[in-house]
Amino acid sequence: MAKNVIVGQSGGATSVINSTLAGVYQTAKRRGAGIVYGMRNGVQGLLERRVVNIDSQISSELDIELLKRTPSSFLGSCRYKLPEWQKDKALYEKLFAILDELEIGYFFYIGGNDSMDTINKLTEYGRRVGSEIRFIGVPKTIDNDLMVTDHTPGYGSAAKYIGVVMKELIRDASVYGTKYVTVVEIMGRNAGWLTAAAALARGEDCEGVDMICLPEIPFNVERFIEKVRAMQEKKASIVIAVSEGVKLEDGRYVCELSDDVHAVDAFGHKSLTGTARYLANRVAREMDTKTRCVELSTLQRCAGHMTSRTDVTEAFQVGGAAVKAAFEGHTGMMVALKRISNDPYQCTTELHPVEEVANLEKMIPMEWINEDHTDMTEEFLAYARPLIQAELPAFFVNGLPNHICLK
């Protein structure tokens, strides 16, 4: 009798994470899996026995196509930190008992760094107790900071959204011809991949952003203001892309200079917000110019109307590759994307041990940042441009995109 499958989604959502879920589900069914279960709100929901039979939710090819076009996490998500098994063996015993009750043979977790940590811990405990369950990590994050993979599903669509919005903001900021500084805050705690995507706005019809500030480069507020002052002597309207995670030389986040409250999640990650607001206010106080701040916030990860077809396709592909790997006997692995060429763009999948990914972060190569640390080089653009190509239109009903939701 065929073993059952369980799949969960964890961490921050993306506009294509459900395409990966569709890839897992469809491939598992085609390979003869029994029931395909979904964890409601990730491992945390599984521990509370909140699971759903996905077979009851997906009944047609149209549902699969709707799922691929629906942003955010269909199954819900969580930011639950699984402890080391040595510190809470009872929790692992409970979790594996639930998996045994459901007759699970294959466990898939779609997520980023912290989710790969979960897969790593479950794999280790499973080996210790002789479990036959195969655990596979499936990459997802708009942050694009996972090791071993060329890029992560979710990044291409977020980069596309950022490039489009920056281009539109540049248009808007110049309409009056008066002095104006616009500071746009883009997600990215320690790695600046998303903020770097602002460079994609540059083209024949757009001169692009005037400055890009990345967390990889130590930030100095006074030098920042002097750069803005020098730029505005040459042109009236200045548009700046700044990562929420830019840090001072002493290691503090710039946003910590503001009065905003910064909560901490289960993984010890401090909530970052207010960087653009702080910098815009400082510029307004010290320069004769109007300023405004724009926080793209969660729009970067849920803009389903702005998905990259390349991203949707690859998100689906890694889901299918994960199932293939598990059904062929692999465990404790993560599916990675391997770029073969930029032009023409070609990419395939490969497997890596999940311990090569868990709790690690991939930064932007320093050679992809220009000499004065204000812009991206052509090497970065050649890397990023293929990831934002083409579109997968939503199914519109009454003028709005139609989504599929849990019944």
Secondary structure, 3 states (H helix, E strand, C coil): CCCEEEEEECCCCCCCHHHHHHHHHHHHHHCCCCCEEEECCHHHHHHCCCEEEHHHCCCCHHHHHHHHCCCCCCCCCCCCCCCCCCCCHHHHHHHHHHHHHCCEEEEEEEECHHHHHHHHHHHHHHHHCCCCCEEEEEECCCCCCCCCCCCCCCHHHHHHHHHHHHHHHHHHHCCCCCCEEEEEEECCCCCCHHHHHHHHHCECCECCCCEEECCCCCECHHHHHHHHHHHHCCCCEEEEEEECCCEECCCCEHHHHCCCCCCECCCCCECCCCHHHHHHHHHHHHCCCEEEEEECCCHHHHCHHHCEHHHHHHHHHHHHHHHHHHHCCCCCEEEEEEEEEECCEEEEEEEEEHHHCCCCCCCCCHHHECCCCCCECHHHHHHHHHHHCCECCCCEECCEECCCCCC
